[in-house]
Amino acid sequence: QEQLLESGGGLVHPGGSLRLSCLASGFGLTGYAVGWFRQAPGKEREWVSCLRTSDDKTDYSYSVKGRFTISKDVPENTVYLQMNSLNTEDTAIYYCAAHPLFVAKDGIMRPNSLARGALDCGAINEFWGQGTQVTVSS
């Protein structure tokens, strides 16, 4: 059974850092796009960052660009989100999600829209983790 497990959340002061982990089990992350999303109280879930494991292409939302870094560790089957210079607006539940880059059509594995070109982080939605809470407060 495919599962994603997030960890690394917690309470941090403004200006601090955290590293979130997304461990995949039941499938290998190679051949997937992996994204980090967050949902703050009273707000809709938004995408934060994503990575295409086939070529390491990444994208970041405007609000986190330059502060957050997404990366992967293939042997560990884990994707990380390094978050620096955290501020109170980063407080949210953070989720990771994964989506395959290829789909079976007519008995042949074919690339989907995530497999090449510009990354659409919002399209990553096949598997979801349960989330990890990040609270930034003084």
C-alpha positions as CSV (number, residue, x, y, z in Angstrom):
1,Q,0.0,0.0,0.0
2,E,1.4,3.4,-1.0
3,Q,1.9,5.7,1.9
4,L,3.6,9.0,2.6
5,L,4.7,10.0,6.1
6,E,5.7,13.5,7.0
7,S,7.9,14.4,9.9
8,G,10.0,17.3,11.2
9,G,7.3,19.8,12.1
10,G,7.3,21.7,15.4
11,L,7.5,25.0,17.1
12,V,10.1,27.5,16.0
13,H,10.8,31.2,16.6
14,P,10.6,33.7,13.8
15,G,13.8,33.6,11.8
16,G,14.4,30.0,12.6
17,S,14.6,26.9,10.5
18,L,13.1,23.4,10.2
19,R,13.6,20.5,7.8
20,L,10.5,18.5,6.9
21,S,10.8,14.9,5.7
22,C,8.4,13.0,3.4
23,L,9.1,9.2,3.5
24,A,7.5,7.1,0.9
25,S,6.6,3.5,1.6
26,G,5.0,0.9,-0.7
27,F,6.5,2.6,-3.8
28,G,9.7,4.2,-5.0
29,L,9.7,7.9,-5.5
30,T,11.7,7.6,-8.7
31,G,9.3,8.2,-11.5
32,Y,7.1,10.5,-9.4
33,A,6.6,14.2,-8.9
34,V,6.6,15.1,-5.2
35,G,5.1,18.3,-3.8
36,W,4.8,20.1,-0.5
37,F,1.6,21.8,0.3
38,R,0.3,23.7,3.4
39,Q,-2.9,24.7,4.9
40,A,-3.2,27.5,7.5
41,P,-6.2,27.9,9.8
42,G,-9.1,29.3,7.9
43,K,-7.3,29.2,4.6
44,E,-7.3,26.9,1.6
45,R,-4.5,24.4,1.0
46,E,-1.8,25.9,-1.2
47,W,1.2,24.4,-2.9
48,V,4.6,25.4,-1.6
49,S,7.2,23.5,-3.7
50,C,7.6,20.5,-5.9
51,L,10.2,18.4,-7.5
52,R,10.3,16.1,-10.5
53,T,12.5,13.1,-9.6
54,S,13.4,12.2,-13.1
55,D,15.4,15.4,-13.8
56,D,15.3,17.2,-10.4
57,K,13.4,20.1,-11.8
58,T,11.9,22.2,-9.0
59,D,9.4,25.0,-8.4
60,Y,8.5,27.2,-5.5
61,S,5.7,29.5,-4.7
62,Y,6.4,33.2,-4.6
63,S,6.0,33.3,-0.8
64,V,8.7,30.8,-0.1
65,K,11.2,31.3,-3.0
66,G,14.6,31.9,-1.7
67,R,13.8,30.6,1.8
68,F,12.8,27.0,1.2
69,T,14.6,24.3,-0.6
70,I,13.2,21.0,-1.8
71,S,15.5,18.0,-2.3
72,K,15.4,14.2,-2.5
73,D,17.4,11.3,-1.2
74,V,16.8,8.3,-3.5
75,P,18.3,5.6,-1.2
76,E,16.2,6.9,1.7
77,N,13.1,7.2,-0.6
78,T,12.6,10.6,1.0
79,V,11.9,14.1,-0.1
80,Y,12.9,17.0,2.2
81,L,11.8,20.6,2.6
82,Q,14.4,22.8,4.2
83,M,12.7,25.9,5.5
84,N,14.8,28.9,6.6
85,S,13.9,32.4,7.7
86,L,10.5,31.2,8.9
87,N,7.9,33.8,9.8
88,T,4.5,33.6,11.4
89,E,2.8,33.4,8.0
90,D,4.5,30.0,7.5
91,T,2.4,28.5,10.3
92,A,0.3,25.7,8.8
93,I,-0.1,22.0,8.5
94,Y,2.4,20.9,5.9
95,Y,1.5,17.9,3.6
96,C,3.5,16.1,1.0
97,A,1.9,14.5,-2.0
98,A,3.2,12.4,-4.9
99,H,2.0,11.8,-8.4
100,P,3.4,9.3,-11.0
101,L,5.0,10.7,-14.1
102,F,3.8,7.9,-16.3
103,V,0.4,6.3,-16.8
104,A,-0.6,3.1,-18.4
105,K,-2.6,3.6,-21.6
106,D,-3.3,0.8,-24.0
107,G,-0.9,-1.4,-22.2
108,I,2.0,1.1,-22.6
109,M,3.4,3.4,-20.0
110,R,3.1,6.9,-21.3
111,P,4.3,10.2,-19.8
112,N,1.7,12.5,-18.4
113,S,1.7,16.3,-18.2
114,L,4.0,16.3,-15.2
115,A,6.7,14.2,-16.9
116,R,8.2,17.1,-18.9
117,G,8.3,20.8,-19.4
118,A,7.0,23.2,-16.8
119,L,6.0,21.7,-13.5
120,D,2.4,22.1,-12.4
121,C,2.8,21.6,-8.7
122,G,-0.9,21.9,-8.2
123,A,-1.5,18.8,-10.3
124,I,0.4,16.6,-7.8
125,N,-2.4,14.8,-5.9
126,E,-2.3,11.0,-6.3
127,F,-1.1,10.1,-2.8
128,W,-1.1,12.3,0.3
129,G,0.5,12.2,3.7
130,Q,-1.3,13.0,7.0
131,G,0.5,16.2,7.5
132,T,2.9,17.7,10.1
133,Q,2.2,20.9,12.0
134,V,4.6,23.8,11.7
135,T,4.1,26.7,14.2
136,V,6.2,29.9,14.0
137,S,5.8,32.0,17.1
138,S,7.8,34.1,19.4
